[in-house]
Amino acid sequence: MVSDDDMQFELHRLGLLYWKQDKLDEAEKMYQRALQGYERAWGPDHTSSLDTVNDLGILYADQGKLDEAEKMYQRALQGNEKAWGPDHTSTLDTVNNLGLLYEDQGKLDEAEEMYQRALQGMEKAMGPDHTSTLRMVNNLGVLYEGQGKLDEAEKMYQRALQGYEKACGPDHTSTLNTVHNFGNLYANQGKLDEAEKMYQRALQGNEKALGPDHTTTLDTVVGLGFLYKCRGRLDDAEKMYQRALQGYEKAVGLENFARYEPALMTIWNLGDLFAAQEHLDKAKEMYTRACTGYRALLGPSSRRCQGLESSIAFLDSMQGK
């Protein structure tokens, strides 16, 4: 006979499986059922309840539901700090997740504070070369890149890549994630040949490991689209962006697609591409669509919305409107 606790565990595990398959609506249902069962059996502050709360936060962040994600992470953090202490790995995982969320919200100082706390804690708890520590290193690299600190970002990526290749092998998804990030960095530095090598390695590896329509694979497709635009290969760039958008919509569902940040950024990129091709009506359509999504996701005063509104105003001025 299956106990109630075993049932909740299986529901949580099934939710994780659905999440890995990008079946986000099904994953949410499983997590919610597991959480209700754990809360009923053990209480809202039990570590099993908090693990599910943390995973719900990850799911909401993937769905673009950033306010809901933050509520889950804050609940999990407060509970884990009380249950395990501030330096336990479960606590630090949630600290890292909060860093990711703050970065998505453009709160870069808060994100850096979370990442630094998580990294220092993991180095102490697990050692400098543990994969959990390397995940924090990689995330700091992404943040530094977003802040324009490209030398610091490259140091973080080099440390993460060397560590992952040693610990997990060259074709592991964690390794490939850092390879993809190197592609982004090289593209931003104008090192287009090096960027393309990184993107192609990441794309081929993730297509094999995760499939051609997984969101991680599609993120690299978007990177290649940006690279092709920089090289003047505008038709190839459009193909990459369209492939990514179709894949994102399939992966996250139509309901979540309009608030899914990677899709919104791809729509923005497509607008830039159409503008470069002087397809101004198409460009405005993409900018407006992206702005509507970011307004719902981040609020009308966000930097993303302001940037898009400036692009729309510029197009209108070019068309004499």
Buried (B, 14 or more C-beta within 10 A) or exposed (E): EEEEEEBBBEBBEBBBEBBEBBBBEBBBBBBBBBBBBBBEBBEEBBBBBBBBBBBBBBBBBBBBBBEBBBBBBBBBBBBBBEBBEEBBBBBBBBBBBBBBBBBBBEBBEBBBBBBBBBBBBBBEBBEEBBBBBBBBBBBBBBBBBBBEBBEBBBBBBBBBBBBBBEBBEEBBBBBBBBBBBBBBBBBBBEBBEBBBBBBBBBBBBBBEBBEEBBBBBBBBBBBBBBBBBBBEBBEBBBBBBBBBBEBBBBBBBEEBBBBBBBBBBBBBBBBBBBBEBEBBEBBBBBBBBBBBBBBBBBEEEBEBBEBBBEBBEBBEEEEEE
